[in-house]
Amino acid sequence: MPPTATSIPPTATPTNTPVPTPTQSAFEAIFLAFSAPEFFDDFVEVPTYTIVGITRVDAFVTINDTIVDIDENGQFSLDGTLEEGINVYEVVSSVSDTEQLNEVLTLIYAP
């Protein structure tokens, strides 16, 4: 006699199981903006400067390989002294190995 097939009832799925939804961060894309000095690629006559900027609150920022603290609003600043002539500053804001922005700022100190 040939074997007979037996049907198996489908398993019941709970009706009140919550479905996870992806969360979004406050900022979708990484960004980097500056508010000081007022002009870059410009001549300055004072030997000191302050770089002030903003980025994502979860970013890691360096200026010429110096780690810069970020406040709860994503703002950062760095004070420094200029050398006579061209001063170049590389600002890097990153949130992962693959998501980062680089900005090169130039100030020319001419006393």
C-alpha positions as CSV (number, residue, x, y, z in Angstrom):
1,M,0.0,0.0,0.0
2,P,1.4,3.5,-0.9
3,P,2.1,6.0,1.9
4,T,-0.5,8.6,2.5
5,A,0.2,12.3,3.0
6,T,-0.8,14.0,6.2
7,S,-1.5,17.7,6.3
8,I,0.1,19.8,9.0
9,P,-1.9,22.8,10.2
10,P,-0.1,26.1,9.9
11,T,1.3,27.5,13.1
12,A,-0.6,30.4,14.5
13,T,1.0,33.8,14.6
14,P,0.3,36.0,17.6
15,T,-1.9,39.0,16.6
16,N,-0.5,41.4,19.2
17,T,3.3,41.0,18.5
18,P,4.9,44.4,18.1
19,V,6.9,44.8,14.9
20,P,10.2,46.6,15.4
21,T,10.7,49.8,13.4
22,P,14.0,51.4,12.6
23,T,14.9,54.5,14.5
24,Q,16.5,57.5,12.9
25,S,19.1,59.7,14.5
26,A,18.6,63.4,14.9
27,F,20.9,64.0,11.9
28,E,20.7,61.8,8.8
29,A,23.9,62.9,7.2
30,I,27.2,64.1,8.6
31,F,27.9,67.8,8.2
32,L,30.5,70.3,9.1
33,A,30.1,74.1,9.2
34,F,32.2,77.0,10.6
35,S,31.3,80.3,12.2
36,A,34.8,81.6,13.1
37,P,37.2,82.9,12.0
38,E,34.8,84.9,9.8
39,F,36.9,84.4,6.7
40,F,39.3,81.6,5.7
41,D,41.9,81.9,2.9
42,D,42.4,85.5,4.1
43,F,45.1,87.6,5.6
44,V,45.0,88.2,9.3
45,E,47.1,90.6,11.4
46,V,46.7,89.1,14.8
47,P,48.7,86.0,16.0
48,T,45.8,84.2,17.6
49,Y,42.7,82.5,16.3
50,T,39.7,80.5,17.3
51,I,38.1,78.0,15.0
52,V,34.5,77.5,15.9
53,G,32.2,75.0,14.1
54,I,29.3,72.6,14.4
55,T,28.8,69.0,13.4
56,R,26.7,66.0,14.4
57,V,26.5,65.5,18.2
58,D,27.8,61.9,17.8
59,A,30.8,62.8,15.6
60,F,34.5,62.7,16.5
61,V,36.3,65.9,15.5
62,T,40.1,66.5,15.0
63,I,41.9,69.6,13.9
64,N,45.4,68.9,12.6
65,D,45.2,65.6,14.5
66,T,44.2,67.3,17.8
67,I,41.0,65.8,19.3
68,V,38.4,68.5,19.8
69,D,35.6,68.3,22.4
70,I,32.0,68.6,21.1
71,D,29.2,69.9,23.3
72,E,25.6,68.6,23.5
73,N,24.6,70.7,20.5
74,G,27.5,69.5,18.3
75,Q,29.5,72.7,18.6
76,F,33.3,72.7,19.0
77,S,36.1,75.3,19.1
78,L,39.9,75.4,19.2
79,D,42.1,78.3,20.2
80,G,45.6,78.6,18.8
81,T,48.5,80.7,17.8
82,L,49.4,81.5,14.2
83,E,52.9,81.3,12.7
84,E,53.9,84.0,10.3
85,G,52.9,83.1,6.7
86,I,50.5,80.4,5.6
87,N,48.7,78.3,8.3
88,V,46.8,75.3,7.2
89,Y,44.2,73.4,9.3
90,E,42.6,70.1,8.4
91,V,39.3,69.6,10.2
92,V,37.9,66.1,10.2
93,S,34.5,65.1,11.4
94,S,33.7,61.4,11.4
95,V,31.0,59.1,12.8
96,S,32.5,55.9,11.4
97,D,35.4,54.6,9.2
98,T,33.2,55.2,6.1
99,E,31.4,58.4,7.0
100,Q,33.6,61.4,7.4
101,L,34.0,65.0,6.1
102,N,37.4,66.8,5.7
103,E,37.7,70.5,5.4
104,V,41.0,72.4,4.8
105,L,41.1,75.9,6.3
106,T,43.9,78.4,5.5
107,L,44.8,81.5,7.4
108,I,47.7,83.8,6.3
109,Y,49.3,85.6,9.2
110,A,51.0,88.8,8.0
111,P,52.0,91.0,11.0
